[in-house]
Amino acid sequence: MASSRSCLTVAAACLWAATTLTTSACTAPVPTARSGADYDRKAAHTAEEVRSAVETARVALRADGDGRVFSRTLDVLVTEAEGDAGGAAKTFLAIDPKGPHADDTRHELASLLGDATATLADVRIAVRRGDAEELHSATTVLAKIADALEAFIEDVG
């Protein structure tokens, strides 16, 4: 009887340890900003990451328009650009703003991030549908988003 209790105790301890390790491994740390200036730096960095993803999609669409890229390659490029932009946006939006100025910064950047990620999703869908007209118009929209992100970076950075 004593040995079955010790086996149960060991089994319970192993179950607790496995649950604790699994739970802690599945949670990602939430980024923080220590000051308003730090928040602005993170906002500018996020805008740069998303602008890079938007520019990647623009270059890929231009190459497609010139017949210099395979459709599968185009699909991979815009899908990865969408994922990169979405990841950067998600990470930044998880950071709590540090005051009224940071609230304004967050609202402005959140709007730009939403425009960028929605447009990149539309581009991905158009690529997969082979919608050349939509892809042509998306190039102009992506250029405007890239310009707006650049202006944001200059204002905040």
Secondary structure as UniProt FT lines:
FT   HELIX           2..26
FT   HELIX           36..65
FT   TURN            66..67
FT   HELIX           71..93
FT   HELIX           100..129
FT   HELIX           132..156
//
